[in-house]
Amino acid sequence: MIVYPKEDVHLDRHVPEEIVLSCELSRPNGKVTWLKDGQKLQERENIKLKTEGPYRRLKILHSRVEDSGEYVCDTADDSKFFYLSIK
């Protein structure tokens, strides 16, 4: 279960900021899948996926306009949405 954030998140950011999306789970060993616009995200040069105790973080190192969209922190029984707008 995701204990934070409690509500979906709307973010407005600017190029080329570093952006961190974060979920806190009720269990430190919980599994999370990150999605962008319905597609599973894999770690790559500009996107890093981190696990630190109960926290799951998606880090966009140098944001671009194309990084705008709907991100989801998804667990087996819960999910939180992050709506990201980059200008």
Secondary structure, 3 states (H helix, E strand, C coil): CEEECCCCEEEEECCCCCEEEEEEECCCCCCCEEEECCEECCCECCEEEEEECCEEEEEECCCCHHHCEEEEEECCCCEEEEEEEEC
